[in-house]
Each structure stands twice: as structure tokens, then as C-alpha cells.
Amino acid sequence: MTEPGDRAEEILSAAGIEPDAGARMDGQPSSGPRSMAEINKDFWPWPGRYGLGAIFDFARARRVSPWALLAEVLLRIVTRISPAVQLPALVGGNASLNLFAGIVGRSGQGKGTAAAAARDVINGGWQISGKGIGSGEGLVKLFGKADKDGEITRISYCELLSIYEIDSFGAQQNRSGATIAAELRKTFSGEPLGFAYADGTKRVLLDAHSYRLCVSAGIQPGRGGVLLDDEDAGTPQRFMWLPATDPDAPDVRPDEPAPLRWEAPPEIADIEMASAVPYVMDVCETARNVVDAARLARLRGEGNALDGHALLTRLKVGAALALLDGHAEVTDDDWSLSGLVMEVSDQTRESVAAELRKAKADRNTAQGEAEASRARIVAGQTESDAVKACCNRVMRVLKDGEWMARNILRCKLSSRIRDHFEETTEILAESGQIETRETSPGHGMSGTEYRIRS
């Protein structure tokens, strides 16, 4: 049976198209991981992409990660686009542009500084500030409120959520009865949002594709399990994971370039935020074929059921890159560039998973060593208790002050403490509690006798 990746390659070959540098026929890298330097060389100087070059130069001038800045810029661009602008129904119904990004770095490595730089890099200062995350029930209230009769008044149509530390999301997620993770996954697809409470003031219900929500999450590697542990539900696959570090940052800070002047593509620039009429972005045939091949494999019960989330994330990234470049369709170039972004994402996510695996192994090792140490202490204490018991028994047996042969004295000890006889008599003799003498009972034999020292 033809594998989905093989089928997609056959389609591209028949169309005379070579797989792109980040080709991912079934949502997985086509080869082993490449170095970040190799990916950087392929991505940032992409011909004709002025926006990418401006973001890269601005990141270097502001001493932030170019990949983290790219993520924050794409989130802000998508947040500026009406929720009526959607991706085509390649699988099921139309797909939302709602985009999630995780910026991965240790404390102080610049997860927050990338967001600050993103506000300046476009149009000289976009004031799109992320809001903190609350409960699943509270998500819908970012966009509307209801009166006692259940009449809804819209507050907003487009929002950017900033989870500055993923621990805060984990704390919300771990509350009893929490719905935040499930509701957030729904927003990724632009699904209907809200709960049908009896209380009209709580009953805020939003239709599908009537809101835009993008999410930026700061992820410390050791805390990434908050998302990775939810893999079965597809949560980590809905994020692009990009590094907050820049290993190749120059020693000398370059001059800061002028801010990027960005405008929405003319065909969607005038679409109202409240519009209920979908505008469906066109998608190149290459991307359509890859998505269809992967979907067909899953439909037949083959492949990884979660690959669809990864491919949809890649398609959304491609759409965001298209919007950054000023056009409202996902071209072959956009699809290729999104493959490179997802290549970085896969490597970054795997580095978090590897750190978590190492931390778990270290904890298991430490636990094993602690248990072994406790076992040694218990064994030593047990042996010490047995020696003490043996000493007490020997002193009681010898209390009359008469000499007693070794074999007789030993036989008067219980089997539980008898193995400690030699150690016990040595301790008692050295401490002056008992005295010993050698005897010759005859027949060429010798022995030892013991008594309490008088």
C-alpha cells in the first residue's frame, strides 16, 4: 500500500515540482535534523521577502531571537485580520487563521523581550498587548458580555493572549473541573465558543469563525510538560515552538533598521471584523496535495492521527507568512517557508521533550540512590540492634561470674542473634565487660572460655 508521504511525492513529481527544503509529506521531517545554522541560511535570506529580512535585522539590533520575534510578529499580524478571513475546507470545514506560538527559553533568555520588540518592529509601534489567561469559561468573555435576558453585546473580535509563564496555564488547567485546555483547543479551530448556562448573564455564546484569538506562551524547557503531557489531545501539535535564543548572534550589535511598514493585503483590508461572510484564502496545489495525502492515510486508519494538527499548524504559518508579505493566498514559497518554520518547531519541541526525559531519569536515579541509601541505613541499624541484643544476652548468661565454654555460651543465644556472637564477645572483651581465657580440655583440642570481669 502506498504510504501518504510516497503518494504526495508522486503527485509532486508528476507535477514537475521538487519537494521544498522543509518538505514534510506526512507531517514529519523528510530527513534527520539539520543544524539551526543550515535552516537559518535557507530561511532568512529568502528571495523577495523584505519582511523577513527586516525582522531578522531588527532582532539582531534589539538582541532578541529572530525566531521568537518572527513568532510575535506573525501573531500580531493575524490578530489584525478579520475572523471572516479563513483557510479553505481541505478537511471538513473552513479552518481558522487563529495561531498559537510557544517561545522556548530559560529564565532571562528573552521570551518577553521578543514581544516588546514586536510592538516596535511593525509600523513604528503597534499597540497590541497580550492579555493574561484565565479560565475556560472566561475565554468567551474576552469577546462579549450578556445581560440578564441573554442578549449579547460584543466587546471585541480579535484578541492576543499572552501566557508569560506556562506554569500559570498549568495552574489553571489543574483546577478541579477546569476547561481551559479544551476551550483553547476549540479556539484554534475557530469552533463555537461558550457555555449554555441557565443564568442569562453567563450565557455568552459565539458562533464559529466569529472571533480571532492568537496565543503566545513563554515556555521554560523544564516546564514544557504542561503542554507536552496533553499530546493525546493534540495540544502541543497546535503550537509552533520557536527558540528564545540566538546562538549565532554577532558580538557587535548592528544598527537598528527602520520599522517594517505593513498593510493588510488590499483584497482583505476592508473586511469588517464583524463580517459573517467568509473570505477564503487560496492555497497552492502543493499544500493541498500534501494535506490530502495525510488525511487519506488517517481516513484509512494509517499514520498518526495527530499529524493533521501539525499540518494545519503549518498551513496557518504559511498563511501568516503570506499576510506578512502582503498577499492573501498561500503560495508555494509560503508553503516551503512554513516547512522550515515547522522544522525549527519540531527541533525546539524535541529539545524540551529531551530535557524533560533527562529530568525524569535524573529524578529516578536520585530516588533509586535514596532508596538504596535508606536500605543500607535500615540494614545497618538492624544489624546494630542485633549486636546490642546479643551483648545483653551474653551479659545475662554470664551474670554468675563463672567461666563458660564458648560452645555452651553460643548455644544459649537465640538463632536470631547467634551470628553476631564473635563480634559481640570482641566488643565486650575490648570494653572490659568480660574476660577470656584459652583452655585445653584434652585430646589435643583447645577452646575459649568467658566470664564477667569481677
Secondary structure as a PSIPRED ss2 file (coil, helix, strand):
# PSIPRED VFORMAT (PSIPRED V4.0)

   1 M C   1.000  0.000  0.000
   2 T C   1.000  0.000  0.000
   3 E C   1.000  0.000  0.000
   4 P H   0.000  1.000  0.000
   5 G H   0.000  1.000  0.000
   6 D H   0.000  1.000  0.000
   7 R H   0.000  1.000  0.000
   8 A H   0.000  1.000  0.000
   9 E H   0.000  1.000  0.000
  10 E H   0.000  1.000  0.000
  11 I H   0.000  1.000  0.000
  12 L H   0.000  1.000  0.000
  13 S H   0.000  1.000  0.000
  14 A H   0.000  1.000  0.000
  15 A C   1.000  0.000  0.000
  16 G C   1.000  0.000  0.000
  17 I C   1.000  0.000  0.000
  18 E C   1.000  0.000  0.000
  19 P C   1.000  0.000  0.000
  20 D C   1.000  0.000  0.000
  21 A C   1.000  0.000  0.000
  22 G C   1.000  0.000  0.000
  23 A C   1.000  0.000  0.000
  24 R C   1.000  0.000  0.000
  25 M C   1.000  0.000  0.000
  26 D C   1.000  0.000  0.000
  27 G C   1.000  0.000  0.000
  28 Q C   1.000  0.000  0.000
  29 P C   1.000  0.000  0.000
  30 S C   1.000  0.000  0.000
  31 S C   1.000  0.000  0.000
  32 G C   1.000  0.000  0.000
  33 P C   1.000  0.000  0.000
  34 R C   1.000  0.000  0.000
  35 S C   1.000  0.000  0.000
  36 M H   0.000  1.000  0.000
  37 A H   0.000  1.000  0.000
  38 E H   0.000  1.000  0.000
  39 I H   0.000  1.000  0.000
  40 N H   0.000  1.000  0.000
  41 K H   0.000  1.000  0.000
  42 D H   0.000  1.000  0.000
  43 F H   0.000  1.000  0.000
  44 W C   1.000  0.000  0.000
  45 P C   1.000  0.000  0.000
  46 W C   1.000  0.000  0.000
  47 P C   1.000  0.000  0.000
  48 G C   1.000  0.000  0.000
  49 R C   1.000  0.000  0.000
  50 Y H   0.000  1.000  0.000
  51 G H   0.000  1.000  0.000
  52 L H   0.000  1.000  0.000
  53 G H   0.000  1.000  0.000
  54 A H   0.000  1.000  0.000
  55 I H   0.000  1.000  0.000
  56 F H   0.000  1.000  0.000
  57 D H   0.000  1.000  0.000
  58 F H   0.000  1.000  0.000
  59 A H   0.000  1.000  0.000
  60 R H   0.000  1.000  0.000
  61 A H   0.000  1.000  0.000
  62 R H   0.000  1.000  0.000
  63 R C   1.000  0.000  0.000
  64 V C   1.000  0.000  0.000
  65 S C   1.000  0.000  0.000
  66 P H   0.000  1.000  0.000
  67 W H   0.000  1.000  0.000
  68 A H   0.000  1.000  0.000
  69 L H   0.000  1.000  0.000
  70 L H   0.000  1.000  0.000
  71 A H   0.000  1.000  0.000
  72 E H   0.000  1.000  0.000
  73 V H   0.000  1.000  0.000
  74 L H   0.000  1.000  0.000
  75 L H   0.000  1.000  0.000
  76 R H   0.000  1.000  0.000
  77 I H   0.000  1.000  0.000
  78 V H   0.000  1.000  0.000
  79 T H   0.000  1.000  0.000
  80 R C   1.000  0.000  0.000
  81 I C   1.000  0.000  0.000
  82 S C   1.000  0.000  0.000
  83 P C   1.000  0.000  0.000
  84 A C   1.000  0.000  0.000
  85 V E   0.000  0.000  1.000
  86 Q E   0.000  0.000  1.000
  87 L E   0.000  0.000  1.000
  88 P C   1.000  0.000  0.000
  89 A C   1.000  0.000  0.000
  90 L C   1.000  0.000  0.000
  91 V C   1.000  0.000  0.000
  92 G C   1.000  0.000  0.000
  93 G C   1.000  0.000  0.000
  94 N C   1.000  0.000  0.000
  95 A E   0.000  0.000  1.000
  96 S C   1.000  0.000  0.000
  97 L C   1.000  0.000  0.000
  98 N C   1.000  0.000  0.000
  99 L C   1.000  0.000  0.000
 100 F E   0.000  0.000  1.000
 101 A E   0.000  0.000  1.000
 102 G E   0.000  0.000  1.000
 103 I E   0.000  0.000  1.000
 104 V E   0.000  0.000  1.000
 105 G C   1.000  0.000  0.000
 106 R C   1.000  0.000  0.000
 107 S C   1.000  0.000  0.000
 108 G C   1.000  0.000  0.000
 109 Q C   1.000  0.000  0.000
 110 G C   1.000  0.000  0.000
 111 K H   0.000  1.000  0.000
 112 G H   0.000  1.000  0.000
 113 T H   0.000  1.000  0.000
 114 A H   0.000  1.000  0.000
 115 A H   0.000  1.000  0.000
 116 A H   0.000  1.000  0.000
 117 A H   0.000  1.000  0.000
 118 A H   0.000  1.000  0.000
 119 R H   0.000  1.000  0.000
 120 D H   0.000  1.000  0.000
 121 V H   0.000  1.000  0.000
 122 I E   0.000  0.000  1.000
 123 N C   1.000  0.000  0.000
 124 G C   1.000  0.000  0.000
 125 G C   1.000  0.000  0.000
 126 W C   1.000  0.000  0.000
 127 Q C   1.000  0.000  0.000
 128 I C   1.000  0.000  0.000
 129 S C   1.000  0.000  0.000
 130 G C   1.000  0.000  0.000
 131 K E   0.000  0.000  1.000
 132 G C   1.000  0.000  0.000
 133 I C   1.000  0.000  0.000
 134 G C   1.000  0.000  0.000
 135 S C   1.000  0.000  0.000
 136 G H   0.000  1.000  0.000
 137 E H   0.000  1.000  0.000
 138 G H   0.000  1.000  0.000
 139 L H   0.000  1.000  0.000
 140 V H   0.000  1.000  0.000
 141 K H   0.000  1.000  0.000
 142 L H   0.000  1.000  0.000
 143 F C   1.000  0.000  0.000
 144 G E   0.000  0.000  1.000
 145 K E   0.000  0.000  1.000
 146 A E   0.000  0.000  1.000
 147 D C   1.000  0.000  0.000
 148 K C   1.000  0.000  0.000
 149 D C   1.000  0.000  0.000
 150 G C   1.000  0.000  0.000
 151 E C   1.000  0.000  0.000
 152 I E   0.000  0.000  1.000
 153 T E   0.000  0.000  1.000
 154 R E   0.000  0.000  1.000
 155 I C   1.000  0.000  0.000
 156 S C   1.000  0.000  0.000
 157 Y C   1.000  0.000  0.000
 158 C E   0.000  0.000  1.000
 159 E E   0.000  0.000  1.000
 160 L E   0.000  0.000  1.000
 161 L E   0.000  0.000  1.000
 162 S E   0.000  0.000  1.000
 163 I E   0.000  0.000  1.000
 164 Y C   1.000  0.000  0.000
 165 E C   1.000  0.000  0.000
 166 I H   0.000  1.000  0.000
 167 D H   0.000  1.000  0.000
 168 S H   0.000  1.000  0.000
 169 F H   0.000  1.000  0.000
 170 G H   0.000  1.000  0.000
 171 A H   0.000  1.000  0.000
 172 Q H   0.000  1.000  0.000
 173 Q H   0.000  1.000  0.000
 174 N C   1.000  0.000  0.000
 175 R C   1.000  0.000  0.000
 176 S C   1.000  0.000  0.000
 177 G C   1.000  0.000  0.000
 178 A C   1.000  0.000  0.000
 179 T C   1.000  0.000  0.000
 180 I H   0.000  1.000  0.000
 181 A H   0.000  1.000  0.000
 182 A H   0.000  1.000  0.000
 183 E H   0.000  1.000  0.000
 184 L H   0.000  1.000  0.000
 185 R H   0.000  1.000  0.000
 186 K H   0.000  1.000  0.000
 187 T H   0.000  1.000  0.000
 188 F H   0.000  1.000  0.000
 189 S C   1.000  0.000  0.000
 190 G C   1.000  0.000  0.000
 191 E C   1.000  0.000  0.000
 192 P C   1.000  0.000  0.000
 193 L E   0.000  0.000  1.000
 194 G C   1.000  0.000  0.000
 195 F C   1.000  0.000  0.000
 196 A C   1.000  0.000  0.000
 197 Y C   1.000  0.000  0.000
 198 A C   1.000  0.000  0.000
 199 D C   1.000  0.000  0.000
 200 G C   1.000  0.000  0.000
 201 T C   1.000  0.000  0.000
 202 K C   1.000  0.000  0.000
 203 R C   1.000  0.000  0.000
 204 V C   1.000  0.000  0.000
 205 L C   1.000  0.000  0.000
 206 L E   0.000  0.000  1.000
 207 D C   1.000  0.000  0.000
 208 A C   1.000  0.000  0.000
 209 H C   1.000  0.000  0.000
 210 S C   1.000  0.000  0.000
 211 Y C   1.000  0.000  0.000
 212 R E   0.000  0.000  1.000
 213 L E   0.000  0.000  1.000
 214 C E   0.000  0.000  1.000
 215 V E   0.000  0.000  1.000
 216 S E   0.000  0.000  1.000
 217 A E   0.000  0.000  1.000
 218 G E   0.000  0.000  1.000
 219 I E   0.000  0.000  1.000
 220 Q C   1.000  0.000  0.000
 221 P H   0.000  1.000  0.000
 222 G H   0.000  1.000  0.000
 223 R H   0.000  1.000  0.000
 224 G C   1.000  0.000  0.000
 225 G H   0.000  1.000  0.000
 226 V H   0.000  1.000  0.000
 227 L H   0.000  1.000  0.000
 228 L H   0.000  1.000  0.000
 229 D C   1.000  0.000  0.000
 230 D C   1.000  0.000  0.000
 231 E H   0.000  1.000  0.000
 232 D H   0.000  1.000  0.000
 233 A H   0.000  1.000  0.000
 234 G C   1.000  0.000  0.000
 235 T C   1.000  0.000  0.000
 236 P H   0.000  1.000  0.000
 237 Q H   0.000  1.000  0.000
 238 R H   0.000  1.000  0.000
 239 F E   0.000  0.000  1.000
 240 M E   0.000  0.000  1.000
 241 W E   0.000  0.000  1.000
 242 L E   0.000  0.000  1.000
 243 P E   0.000  0.000  1.000
 244 A C   1.000  0.000  0.000
 245 T C   1.000  0.000  0.000
 246 D C   1.000  0.000  0.000
 247 P C   1.000  0.000  0.000
 248 D C   1.000  0.000  0.000
 249 A C   1.000  0.000  0.000
 250 P C   1.000  0.000  0.000
 251 D C   1.000  0.000  0.000
 252 V C   1.000  0.000  0.000
 253 R C   1.000  0.000  0.000
 254 P C   1.000  0.000  0.000
 255 D C   1.000  0.000  0.000
 256 E C   1.000  0.000  0.000
 257 P C   1.000  0.000  0.000
 258 A C   1.000  0.000  0.000
 259 P C   1.000  0.000  0.000
 260 L E   0.000  0.000  1.000
 261 R C   1.000  0.000  0.000
 262 W C   1.000  0.000  0.000
 263 E C   1.000  0.000  0.000
 264 A C   1.000  0.000  0.000
 265 P C   1.000  0.000  0.000
 266 P H   0.000  1.000  0.000
 267 E H   0.000  1.000  0.000
 268 I H   0.000  1.000  0.000
 269 A H   0.000  1.000  0.000
 270 D C   1.000  0.000  0.000
 271 I C   1.000  0.000  0.000
 272 E C   1.000  0.000  0.000
 273 M C   1.000  0.000  0.000
 274 A C   1.000  0.000  0.000
 275 S C   1.000  0.000  0.000
 276 A C   1.000  0.000  0.000
 277 V C   1.000  0.000  0.000
 278 P C   1.000  0.000  0.000
 279 Y E   0.000  0.000  1.000
 280 V E   0.000  0.000  1.000
 281 M C   1.000  0.000  0.000
 282 D E   0.000  0.000  1.000
 283 V E   0.000  0.000  1.000
 284 C C   1.000  0.000  0.000
 285 E H   0.000  1.000  0.000
 286 T H   0.000  1.000  0.000
 287 A H   0.000  1.000  0.000
 288 R H   0.000  1.000  0.000
 289 N H   0.000  1.000  0.000
 290 V H   0.000  1.000  0.000
 291 V H   0.000  1.000  0.000
 292 D H   0.000  1.000  0.000
 293 A H   0.000  1.000  0.000
 294 A H   0.000  1.000  0.000
 295 R H   0.000  1.000  0.000
 296 L H   0.000  1.000  0.000
 297 A H   0.000  1.000  0.000
 298 R H   0.000  1.000  0.000
 299 L H   0.000  1.000  0.000
 300 R C   1.000  0.000  0.000
 301 G C   1.000  0.000  0.000
 302 E C   1.000  0.000  0.000
 303 G C   1.000  0.000  0.000
 304 N C   1.000  0.000  0.000
 305 A C   1.000  0.000  0.000
 306 L C   1.000  0.000  0.000
 307 D H   0.000  1.000  0.000
 308 G H   0.000  1.000  0.000
 309 H H   0.000  1.000  0.000
 310 A H   0.000  1.000  0.000
 311 L H   0.000  1.000  0.000
 312 L H   0.000  1.000  0.000
 313 T H   0.000  1.000  0.000
 314 R H   0.000  1.000  0.000
 315 L H   0.000  1.000  0.000
 316 K H   0.000  1.000  0.000
 317 V H   0.000  1.000  0.000
 318 G H   0.000  1.000  0.000
 319 A H   0.000  1.000  0.000
 320 A H   0.000  1.000  0.000
 321 L H   0.000  1.000  0.000
 322 A H   0.000  1.000  0.000
 323 L H   0.000  1.000  0.000
 324 L H   0.000  1.000  0.000
 325 D C   1.000  0.000  0.000
 326 G C   1.000  0.000  0.000
 327 H C   1.000  0.000  0.000
 328 A C   1.000  0.000  0.000
 329 E E   0.000  0.000  1.000
 330 V E   0.000  0.000  1.000
 331 T C   1.000  0.000  0.000
 332 D H   0.000  1.000  0.000
 333 D H   0.000  1.000  0.000
 334 D H   0.000  1.000  0.000
 335 W H   0.000  1.000  0.000
 336 S H   0.000  1.000  0.000
 337 L H   0.000  1.000  0.000
 338 S H   0.000  1.000  0.000
 339 G H   0.000  1.000  0.000
 340 L H   0.000  1.000  0.000
 341 V H   0.000  1.000  0.000
 342 M H   0.000  1.000  0.000
 343 E H   0.000  1.000  0.000
 344 V H   0.000  1.000  0.000
 345 S H   0.000  1.000  0.000
 346 D H   0.000  1.000  0.000
 347 Q H   0.000  1.000  0.000
 348 T H   0.000  1.000  0.000
 349 R H   0.000  1.000  0.000
 350 E H   0.000  1.000  0.000
 351 S H   0.000  1.000  0.000
 352 V H   0.000  1.000  0.000
 353 A H   0.000  1.000  0.000
 354 A H   0.000  1.000  0.000
 355 E H   0.000  1.000  0.000
 356 L H   0.000  1.000  0.000
 357 R H   0.000  1.000  0.000
 358 K H   0.000  1.000  0.000
 359 A H   0.000  1.000  0.000
 360 K H   0.000  1.000  0.000
 361 A H   0.000  1.000  0.000
 362 D H   0.000  1.000  0.000
 363 R H   0.000  1.000  0.000
 364 N H   0.000  1.000  0.000
 365 T H   0.000  1.000  0.000
 366 A H   0.000  1.000  0.000
 367 Q H   0.000  1.000  0.000
 368 G H   0.000  1.000  0.000
 369 E H   0.000  1.000  0.000
 370 A H   0.000  1.000  0.000
 371 E H   0.000  1.000  0.000
 372 A H   0.000  1.000  0.000
 373 S H   0.000  1.000  0.000
 374 R H   0.000  1.000  0.000
 375 A H   0.000  1.000  0.000
 376 R H   0.000  1.000  0.000
 377 I H   0.000  1.000  0.000
 378 V H   0.000  1.000  0.000
 379 A H   0.000  1.000  0.000
 380 G H   0.000  1.000  0.000
 381 Q H   0.000  1.000  0.000
 382 T H   0.000  1.000  0.000
 383 E H   0.000  1.000  0.000
 384 S H   0.000  1.000  0.000
 385 D H   0.000  1.000  0.000
 386 A H   0.000  1.000  0.000
 387 V H   0.000  1.000  0.000
 388 K H   0.000  1.000  0.000
 389 A H   0.000  1.000  0.000
 390 C H   0.000  1.000  0.000
 391 C H   0.000  1.000  0.000
 392 N H   0.000  1.000  0.000
 393 R H   0.000  1.000  0.000
 394 V H   0.000  1.000  0.000
 395 M H   0.000  1.000  0.000
 396 R H   0.000  1.000  0.000
 397 V H   0.000  1.000  0.000
 398 L C   1.000  0.000  0.000
 399 K C   1.000  0.000  0.000
 400 D C   1.000  0.000  0.000
 401 G C   1.000  0.000  0.000
 402 E C   1.000  0.000  0.000
 403 W C   1.000  0.000  0.000
 404 M E   0.000  0.000  1.000
 405 A E   0.000  0.000  1.000
 406 R H   0.000  1.000  0.000
 407 N H   0.000  1.000  0.000
 408 I H   0.000  1.000  0.000
 409 L H   0.000  1.000  0.000
 410 R H   0.000  1.000  0.000
 411 C H   0.000  1.000  0.000
 412 K C   1.000  0.000  0.000
 413 L C   1.000  0.000  0.000
 414 S C   1.000  0.000  0.000
 415 S H   0.000  1.000  0.000
 416 R H   0.000  1.000  0.000
 417 I H   0.000  1.000  0.000
 418 R H   0.000  1.000  0.000
 419 D C   1.000  0.000  0.000
 420 H C   1.000  0.000  0.000
 421 F H   0.000  1.000  0.000
 422 E H   0.000  1.000  0.000
 423 E H   0.000  1.000  0.000
 424 T H   0.000  1.000  0.000
 425 T H   0.000  1.000  0.000
 426 E H   0.000  1.000  0.000
 427 I H   0.000  1.000  0.000
 428 L H   0.000  1.000  0.000
 429 A H   0.000  1.000  0.000
 430 E H   0.000  1.000  0.000
 431 S C   1.000  0.000  0.000
 432 G C   1.000  0.000  0.000
 433 Q C   1.000  0.000  0.000
 434 I E   0.000  0.000  1.000
 435 E E   0.000  0.000  1.000
 436 T E   0.000  0.000  1.000
 437 R E   0.000  0.000  1.000
 438 E E   0.000  0.000  1.000
 439 T E   0.000  0.000  1.000
 440 S E   0.000  0.000  1.000
 441 P E   0.000  0.000  1.000
 442 G E   0.000  0.000  1.000
 443 H C   1.000  0.000  0.000
 444 G C   1.000  0.000  0.000
 445 M E   0.000  0.000  1.000
 446 S E   0.000  0.000  1.000
 447 G E   0.000  0.000  1.000
 448 T E   0.000  0.000  1.000
 449 E E   0.000  0.000  1.000
 450 Y E   0.000  0.000  1.000
 451 R E   0.000  0.000  1.000
 452 I E   0.000  0.000  1.000
 453 R C   1.000  0.000  0.000
 454 S C   1.000  0.000  0.000
